[in-house]
């Protein structure tokens, strides 16, 4: 009996020792650094990459498979006319500063996002909200001006997270949310650090600490992963290296889908792109597969409109704009540009933009369109391109989910103004019948493809290279997020 007890105790100690060795911190690399840390006023996807679900949460949230589930709202009731949503909030939720999250914070967040002076990058998500009313600390009622079949989906976006009024003054540099991790430090140009929120309302994360490092250069990315200076690289920027990592037992390689429609964004109000013939010529000058092969080493899915190919409602419109340089030259001549023209091409840091931009510039040159390439940092892109609309062409991947609605906003940076499309999107927002919504989405995809609003290139793949012992990473990105709430290490 003594021996059995002693052996059992020894085995228990060994097991405890093994458990104690399990790693509880992680270093994650991404390519882009957030320009600020407020997802409710910044357009950069890097903000959500670091903070979505980790630090900030909304009434609803996206899961790894793209489904929408309860978030800070544990349940809701929808009125018979579809205009009133009554949310019951989870009890016992606190912000990272210890203050209670309640219905007043929800009202503040939604009213702030939809206010006339709001700087929310996706203000359209809140356009149908007519009134937000606090019923009691755990209950908030949202009344819509018209039915919106995507309302719960919209509330899962990073732009719709719940923030506290007392944190707004410093939110851009000191984000205070309700998530499983709390912000600890930001060394700009290098890293951002999170620590586990021990007061979290939900399932506590296995990780105690997480560091995000920002490595833009593909060569530096390769060196950091190979040296195991980082544990994970999400959105690994040099896909040509992936076979080498796949052959190395130290690593796992995940290649998933994103919601990222990568487009040659075109300033529709800047001559000559205000001429539909010029935009059509641009579309026919582009060889999508050559861009995917040359810039992404084959990772990516060609698209003919602004919609994710893995979505059941995607319409294949590639035949609307096949690669046809002769057709492009003829259209330019018809538009009065037989000798071509020169425009700007501003490229943000991601590899798909910098590498893809060089390929596209060569393709456009073949039909007479000369491009003055400028490489810009992300903050500069936000200011010059997104905010001031000072560009002719640019390349960017729109990673927001189901975001075709941006084409209904004439003030959006590519400045497409089509009242018929805007009316169509109003009908879509007011429609709840799934079959009718599918039909309207097909119409919407077709309109922007036939108007050649932008050069639709490919759906961005997301390659992740990680230590083989890490579990729980998202393979796909239904929203721009590096969600660490379910990540752990094997022993």
C-alpha positions as CSV (number, residue, x, y, z in Angstrom):
1,X,0.0,0.0,0.0
2,X,2.8,2.3,0.9
3,X,4.6,1.7,-2.4
4,X,1.4,2.2,-4.4
5,X,0.7,5.5,-2.5
6,X,4.3,6.6,-3.0
7,X,4.3,5.8,-6.7
8,X,1.0,7.6,-7.2
9,X,2.3,10.6,-5.4
10,X,5.5,10.6,-7.4
11,X,3.5,10.3,-10.7
12,X,1.3,13.1,-9.5
13,X,4.3,15.3,-8.8
14,X,5.7,14.4,-12.3
15,X,2.4,15.3,-13.8
16,X,2.3,18.6,-12.0
17,X,5.9,19.3,-13.1
18,X,4.9,18.7,-16.7
19,X,1.9,20.9,-16.4
20,X,4.0,23.6,-14.9
21,X,6.2,23.6,-18.0
22,X,3.3,24.3,-20.3
23,X,3.9,27.7,-21.9
24,X,1.5,30.4,-21.0
25,X,2.8,33.3,-23.1
26,X,2.9,33.8,-26.8
27,X,4.5,36.2,-29.3
28,X,2.5,36.8,-32.5
29,X,3.8,38.7,-35.5
30,X,1.6,40.5,-38.0
31,X,2.8,42.7,-40.8
32,X,1.0,45.9,-40.1
33,X,1.1,48.0,-36.9
34,X,-2.2,49.8,-35.9
35,X,-2.0,53.5,-36.4
36,X,-4.1,53.9,-33.2
37,X,-6.0,51.6,-30.9
38,X,-9.6,52.7,-31.3
39,X,-11.5,50.3,-33.5
40,X,-14.6,52.5,-33.3
41,X,-12.9,55.4,-35.2
42,X,-10.1,53.9,-37.2
43,X,-10.3,52.3,-40.6
44,X,-7.1,50.2,-40.4
45,X,-7.6,46.4,-40.2
46,X,-4.6,46.1,-38.0
47,X,-6.6,47.6,-35.1
48,X,-9.0,44.7,-35.2
49,X,-6.2,42.2,-35.8
50,X,-4.8,43.0,-32.4
51,X,-7.8,44.0,-30.4
52,X,-10.9,42.2,-31.7
53,X,-12.3,39.8,-29.1
54,X,-9.0,40.0,-27.2
55,X,-9.6,43.5,-25.7
56,X,-12.9,44.7,-27.1
57,X,-16.2,43.0,-27.5
58,X,-19.6,43.8,-29.0
59,X,-23.2,42.8,-28.4
60,X,-22.5,39.9,-30.8
61,X,-19.3,38.4,-32.1
62,X,-17.9,36.4,-35.0
63,X,-16.6,32.9,-34.4
64,X,-13.8,31.2,-36.4
65,X,-16.3,29.7,-38.8
66,X,-18.0,33.1,-39.5
67,X,-21.1,32.4,-37.4
68,X,-22.5,35.2,-35.3
69,X,-23.1,34.3,-31.6
70,X,-24.0,36.2,-28.5
71,X,-21.3,38.5,-27.1
72,X,-21.9,41.0,-24.4
73,X,-25.6,40.5,-25.1
74,X,-26.5,37.0,-23.7
75,X,-29.8,37.1,-25.5
76,X,-32.3,39.3,-27.4
77,X,-35.9,39.5,-28.5
78,X,-37.0,40.9,-31.9
79,X,-40.4,42.5,-32.1
80,X,-43.0,41.2,-34.6
81,X,-42.4,44.0,-37.0
82,X,-38.7,43.5,-37.0
83,X,-38.0,47.0,-35.8
84,X,-37.1,46.6,-32.2
85,X,-34.3,44.6,-30.7
86,X,-34.3,44.2,-26.9
87,X,-30.9,43.0,-25.7
88,X,-30.4,41.4,-22.3
89,X,-26.8,42.0,-21.3
90,X,-24.6,39.5,-19.5
91,X,-24.4,40.1,-15.7
92,X,-21.2,40.9,-13.9
93,X,-19.2,42.3,-16.9
94,X,-16.6,44.9,-16.1
95,X,-14.2,47.0,-18.1
96,X,-10.5,46.5,-17.6
97,X,-10.5,49.6,-15.3
98,X,-12.9,47.9,-12.9
99,X,-16.0,49.9,-13.9
100,X,-19.2,48.0,-14.6
101,X,-20.4,47.5,-18.2
102,X,-24.1,48.2,-18.5
103,X,-26.8,49.4,-20.8
104,X,-25.7,53.0,-20.5
105,X,-22.4,52.0,-22.1
106,X,-24.2,50.3,-24.9
107,X,-26.3,53.3,-25.6
108,X,-23.2,55.6,-25.4
109,X,-21.3,53.4,-27.9
110,X,-24.1,53.1,-30.5
111,X,-25.1,56.7,-30.2
112,X,-21.4,57.8,-30.6
113,X,-21.0,55.5,-33.6
114,X,-24.0,56.9,-35.4
115,X,-23.6,60.6,-34.4
116,X,-23.4,63.2,-37.1
117,X,-19.8,64.0,-36.2
118,X,-18.9,60.3,-35.8
119,X,-15.5,59.3,-37.3
120,X,-16.5,55.6,-37.3
121,X,-15.1,54.0,-40.5
122,X,-18.2,52.0,-41.0
123,X,-20.9,54.5,-40.0
124,X,-23.3,52.8,-42.4
125,X,-23.6,49.9,-40.0
126,X,-25.6,52.1,-37.6
127,X,-27.6,54.1,-40.2
128,X,-30.9,52.3,-39.5
129,X,-30.8,52.9,-35.8
130,X,-33.5,55.4,-34.9
131,X,-33.2,55.3,-31.1
132,X,-31.4,53.5,-28.3
133,X,-33.1,53.3,-24.9
134,X,-31.9,52.1,-21.6
135,X,-34.6,50.0,-19.9
136,X,-32.5,49.0,-16.9
137,X,-28.8,48.4,-16.3
138,X,-29.0,44.9,-17.9
139,X,-31.5,45.7,-20.7
140,X,-31.2,48.0,-23.7
141,X,-33.7,48.5,-26.5
142,X,-32.6,49.4,-30.1
143,X,-35.4,50.7,-32.4
144,X,-34.7,50.7,-36.1
145,X,-36.2,53.1,-38.7
146,X,-36.6,50.1,-41.0
147,X,-36.0,46.4,-40.9
148,X,-32.4,45.4,-41.3
149,X,-31.8,41.7,-42.0
150,X,-28.1,42.1,-41.2
151,X,-28.4,44.0,-37.9
152,X,-27.1,41.3,-35.6
153,X,-24.3,40.6,-38.1
154,X,-23.4,44.3,-38.2
155,X,-23.2,44.4,-34.4
156,X,-20.4,41.8,-34.5
157,X,-18.1,44.1,-36.5
158,X,-15.1,45.5,-34.7
159,X,-16.5,49.0,-35.5
160,X,-19.4,48.1,-33.2
161,X,-17.6,47.1,-30.0
162,X,-18.8,48.5,-26.7
163,X,-16.7,51.2,-25.1
164,X,-16.9,53.2,-21.9
165,X,-17.5,57.0,-22.0
166,X,-14.8,57.6,-19.4
167,X,-12.2,55.9,-21.6
168,X,-12.7,57.8,-24.8
169,X,-10.2,60.6,-24.2
170,X,-7.3,58.1,-24.2
171,X,-8.7,55.2,-26.1
172,X,-6.4,55.7,-29.1
173,X,-3.4,54.9,-27.0
174,X,-4.9,53.2,-23.9
175,X,-7.8,50.9,-25.0
176,X,-10.0,49.8,-22.2
177,X,-12.5,47.0,-23.1
178,X,-14.2,44.0,-21.6
179,X,-12.3,41.2,-23.3
180,X,-10.3,38.3,-22.1
181,X,-7.1,40.3,-22.3
182,X,-6.2,43.8,-21.1
183,X,-3.9,46.2,-22.8
184,X,-0.5,46.5,-21.0
185,X,1.9,48.4,-23.2
186,X,2.6,49.7,-26.7
187,X,6.1,50.3,-27.9
188,X,5.3,52.0,-31.2
189,X,7.3,50.6,-34.1
190,X,8.0,47.4,-32.3
191,X,5.3,45.6,-30.2
192,X,2.1,45.7,-28.3
193,X,1.6,43.7,-25.1
194,X,-1.6,42.2,-23.5
195,X,-2.1,40.5,-20.2
196,X,-4.8,38.1,-19.1
197,X,-7.9,39.7,-17.6
198,X,-8.5,37.7,-14.5
199,X,-11.9,39.4,-14.0
200,X,-13.1,38.3,-17.4
201,X,-16.8,37.3,-17.4
202,X,-16.4,34.4,-19.8
203,X,-14.1,31.3,-20.1
204,X,-10.6,32.5,-19.0
205,X,-8.0,32.2,-21.7
206,X,-5.1,29.7,-21.3
207,X,-2.6,32.3,-22.1
208,X,-1.4,34.7,-19.4
209,X,0.3,37.1,-21.7
210,X,0.5,37.9,-25.4
211,X,2.9,40.1,-27.4
212,X,2.2,41.3,-30.9
213,X,5.2,42.2,-32.9
214,X,5.0,44.2,-36.2
215,X,7.3,42.9,-38.9
216,X,6.6,44.5,-42.3
217,X,9.6,43.2,-44.3
218,X,9.2,39.7,-45.7
219,X,12.9,38.9,-45.3
220,X,12.8,39.9,-41.6
221,X,9.6,37.9,-41.2
222,X,11.3,34.7,-42.5
223,X,14.3,35.3,-40.2
224,X,12.1,35.8,-37.1
225,X,10.0,32.7,-37.7
226,X,13.0,30.5,-38.5
227,X,14.9,31.7,-35.4
228,X,11.7,31.1,-33.4
229,X,11.8,34.7,-32.2
230,X,8.1,34.7,-32.8
231,X,5.7,31.8,-32.1
232,X,3.1,32.7,-34.7
233,X,3.1,34.8,-37.8
234,X,-0.5,35.6,-39.0
235,X,-0.7,36.8,-42.6
236,X,2.9,35.6,-43.3
237,X,4.1,38.0,-46.0
238,X,6.4,35.7,-48.1
239,X,4.3,32.8,-49.3
240,X,7.2,31.5,-51.3
241,X,8.7,30.3,-48.0
242,X,5.6,28.2,-47.0
243,X,6.9,24.9,-48.5
244,X,10.0,25.2,-46.4
245,X,8.0,25.7,-43.2
246,X,5.7,22.8,-44.1
247,X,8.7,20.5,-44.4
248,X,10.1,21.6,-40.9
249,X,8.5,19.6,-38.0
250,X,8.9,22.6,-35.7
251,X,6.1,24.4,-37.6
252,X,2.6,24.1,-38.7
253,X,1.3,26.0,-41.7
254,X,-2.4,27.0,-41.9
255,X,-3.7,28.6,-45.2
256,X,-7.3,29.9,-44.8
257,X,-9.8,32.2,-46.4
258,X,-10.3,35.8,-45.5
259,X,-13.1,38.3,-46.3
260,X,-10.4,40.3,-48.0
261,X,-11.4,41.4,-51.5
262,X,-8.1,42.7,-52.9
263,X,-8.9,45.4,-55.4
264,X,-7.2,48.0,-57.6
265,X,-9.1,50.8,-56.0
266,X,-9.9,53.6,-58.4
267,X,-10.8,57.2,-57.7
268,X,-14.1,57.4,-59.5
269,X,-14.3,61.2,-59.3
270,X,-10.8,61.9,-60.5
271,X,-10.3,62.3,-64.3
272,X,-9.9,60.2,-66.3
273,X,-11.4,57.5,-64.0
274,X,-14.7,59.4,-63.9
275,X,-15.1,58.0,-67.4
276,X,-16.6,54.5,-67.3
277,X,-14.8,53.6,-70.5
278,X,-11.4,54.3,-68.8
279,X,-12.4,52.1,-65.8
280,X,-13.4,49.3,-68.2
281,X,-10.1,49.6,-70.0
282,X,-8.3,49.4,-66.7
283,X,-10.2,46.2,-65.9
284,X,-9.3,44.5,-69.2
285,X,-5.6,45.5,-68.8
286,X,-5.3,43.4,-65.6
287,X,-4.2,39.7,-65.6
288,X,-5.5,38.5,-62.2
289,X,-3.8,35.1,-62.3
290,X,-0.4,36.7,-63.1
291,X,-0.8,38.9,-60.1
292,X,-1.8,35.9,-57.9
293,X,1.1,33.9,-59.2
294,X,3.7,36.6,-59.1
295,X,2.8,38.4,-55.9
296,X,1.2,35.6,-53.9
297,X,2.8,32.5,-55.3
298,X,-0.5,31.1,-56.3
299,X,-2.3,31.8,-53.0
300,X,-5.6,33.7,-53.7
301,X,-8.8,33.3,-55.6
302,X,-9.7,35.5,-58.6
303,X,-12.8,37.7,-58.2
304,X,-14.9,39.6,-60.6
305,X,-16.8,41.7,-58.1
306,X,-16.6,42.8,-54.5
307,X,-17.7,39.6,-52.8
308,X,-16.1,36.6,-51.2
309,X,-16.1,33.5,-53.4
310,X,-16.7,31.2,-50.5
311,X,-20.0,33.0,-49.7
312,X,-23.0,31.0,-51.0
313,X,-24.3,34.2,-52.6
314,X,-21.2,34.9,-54.6
315,X,-21.8,35.4,-58.3
316,X,-18.9,34.6,-60.7
317,X,-18.5,37.7,-62.8
318,X,-15.0,37.1,-64.0
319,X,-16.2,37.1,-67.6
320,X,-17.2,40.7,-67.2
321,X,-13.6,41.8,-67.2
322,X,-11.3,39.2,-68.8
323,X,-7.7,40.0,-69.5
324,X,-7.8,41.6,-72.9
325,X,-5.1,44.2,-73.6
326,X,-6.4,44.9,-77.2
327,X,-9.8,45.6,-75.8
328,X,-8.3,47.9,-73.2
329,X,-6.4,49.9,-75.8
330,X,-9.5,50.2,-77.9
331,X,-11.6,51.5,-75.0
332,X,-8.9,54.0,-74.1
333,X,-8.9,55.3,-77.7
334,X,-12.7,55.5,-77.6
335,X,-12.5,57.5,-74.4
336,X,-10.0,59.9,-76.0
337,X,-6.8,58.5,-74.6
338,X,-5.3,56.8,-77.6
339,X,-1.9,57.9,-76.4
340,X,-2.6,56.7,-72.8
341,X,-2.2,58.8,-69.7
342,X,-0.3,58.9,-66.4
343,X,-1.7,58.5,-62.9
344,X,-0.6,57.8,-59.4
345,X,-0.4,54.3,-57.8
346,X,-0.1,54.5,-54.0
347,X,0.9,51.3,-52.3
348,X,0.5,50.5,-48.6
349,X,2.9,48.1,-46.9
350,X,1.3,44.7,-47.3
351,X,3.1,42.3,-49.7
352,X,0.0,41.9,-51.9
353,X,0.1,45.7,-52.5
354,X,3.8,46.3,-52.9
355,X,4.5,43.1,-55.0
356,X,1.2,43.2,-56.8
357,X,1.6,46.9,-57.6
358,X,4.8,46.3,-59.6
359,X,3.1,43.6,-61.6
360,X,0.0,45.7,-62.2
361,X,2.1,48.7,-63.2
362,X,3.7,46.6,-65.9
363,X,0.3,45.4,-67.1
364,X,-1.1,48.9,-67.3
365,X,2.1,50.1,-69.1
366,X,1.3,47.6,-71.9
367,X,-1.9,49.4,-72.7
368,X,-0.5,52.9,-72.4
369,X,-1.3,53.7,-68.8
370,X,1.8,55.0,-66.9
371,X,1.8,54.9,-63.1
372,X,3.8,56.9,-60.7
373,X,4.3,54.5,-57.8
374,X,4.6,55.7,-54.3
375,X,5.1,53.4,-51.4
376,X,3.3,54.8,-48.3
377,X,3.1,53.7,-44.7
378,X,-0.3,52.7,-43.4
379,X,-1.0,55.9,-41.5
380,X,0.0,57.9,-44.6
381,X,-2.4,55.7,-46.7
382,X,-5.2,56.4,-44.2
383,X,-4.6,60.1,-44.4
384,X,-3.9,60.6,-48.1
385,X,-6.0,57.9,-49.8
386,X,-8.8,57.0,-47.4
387,X,-9.4,60.4,-45.8
388,X,-8.3,63.0,-48.3
389,X,-8.9,60.9,-51.5
390,X,-5.7,62.1,-52.9
391,X,-4.9,59.3,-55.3
392,X,-5.6,57.9,-58.8
393,X,-5.1,54.2,-58.0
394,X,-4.2,52.2,-55.0
395,X,-4.2,48.5,-54.0
396,X,-5.9,47.4,-50.8
397,X,-7.6,44.3,-49.4
398,X,-11.0,45.0,-47.8
399,X,-11.2,42.5,-45.0
400,X,-14.5,43.5,-43.5
401,X,-17.1,40.8,-43.8
402,X,-20.0,41.2,-46.2
403,X,-19.0,44.8,-47.0
404,X,-20.5,45.4,-50.4
405,X,-22.5,48.2,-48.8
406,X,-19.5,50.5,-48.9
407,X,-20.4,51.0,-52.6
408,X,-23.6,52.8,-51.5
409,X,-21.6,55.5,-49.8
410,X,-20.6,58.2,-52.3
411,X,-18.2,59.7,-49.7
412,X,-16.2,56.5,-49.4
413,X,-12.7,56.9,-50.6
414,X,-13.2,55.5,-54.1
415,X,-16.2,57.9,-54.5
416,X,-18.6,55.8,-56.4
417,X,-21.9,57.6,-56.6
418,X,-24.8,55.5,-58.1
419,X,-28.3,56.3,-56.8
420,X,-29.6,53.1,-58.3
421,X,-27.1,51.0,-56.3
422,X,-27.8,53.0,-53.2
423,X,-31.5,52.3,-53.6
424,X,-30.8,48.6,-54.1
425,X,-28.8,48.5,-50.9
426,X,-31.6,50.2,-49.0
427,X,-33.9,47.4,-50.2
428,X,-31.4,44.8,-49.2
429,X,-31.0,46.3,-45.7
430,X,-34.8,46.3,-45.3
431,X,-35.2,42.7,-46.5
432,X,-35.2,39.7,-44.1
433,X,-36.3,36.9,-46.4
434,X,-33.1,34.9,-47.3
435,X,-34.1,34.1,-50.9
436,X,-34.9,37.8,-51.6
437,X,-31.7,38.9,-49.9
438,X,-29.7,36.5,-52.1
439,X,-31.3,37.9,-55.3
440,X,-30.6,41.5,-54.2
441,X,-27.0,40.7,-53.4
442,X,-26.6,39.1,-56.8
443,X,-27.9,42.3,-58.4
444,X,-25.5,44.4,-56.3
445,X,-22.5,42.4,-57.3
446,X,-23.5,42.6,-61.0
447,X,-24.0,46.4,-60.9
448,X,-20.5,47.2,-59.5
449,X,-18.9,44.7,-61.9
450,X,-20.6,46.2,-64.9
451,X,-19.8,49.7,-63.8
452,X,-16.1,48.7,-63.4
453,X,-16.0,50.6,-60.2
454,X,-12.6,49.1,-59.2
455,X,-10.3,46.5,-60.6
456,X,-11.4,43.4,-58.8
457,X,-8.3,41.2,-58.3
458,X,-8.5,38.3,-55.9
459,X,-9.7,37.1,-52.5
460,X,-6.8,37.3,-50.1
461,X,-5.7,34.0,-48.6
462,X,-4.3,34.2,-45.0
463,X,-1.2,32.0,-44.4
464,X,-0.3,31.5,-40.8
465,X,3.0,29.9,-39.8
466,X,3.1,28.8,-36.1
467,X,4.9,26.6,-33.7
468,X,3.7,23.1,-34.0
469,X,2.7,23.0,-30.3
470,X,0.2,25.8,-30.5
471,X,-3.5,25.0,-30.6
472,X,-6.7,27.0,-31.3
473,X,-5.5,29.4,-33.9
474,X,-8.1,30.6,-36.5
475,X,-7.3,29.2,-39.9
476,X,-9.9,31.4,-41.7
477,X,-10.5,35.0,-40.9
478,X,-14.2,35.8,-41.1
479,X,-13.2,39.2,-39.8
480,X,-9.8,40.8,-39.4
481,X,-8.8,39.3,-36.1
482,X,-6.1,37.3,-34.4
483,X,-8.4,35.9,-31.7
484,X,-6.2,34.5,-28.9
485,X,-9.1,33.7,-26.5
486,X,-9.0,30.0,-27.4
487,X,-5.3,29.6,-28.0
488,X,-3.1,27.3,-25.9
489,X,0.2,25.4,-25.9
490,X,0.5,21.6,-25.9
491,X,3.0,20.2,-23.4
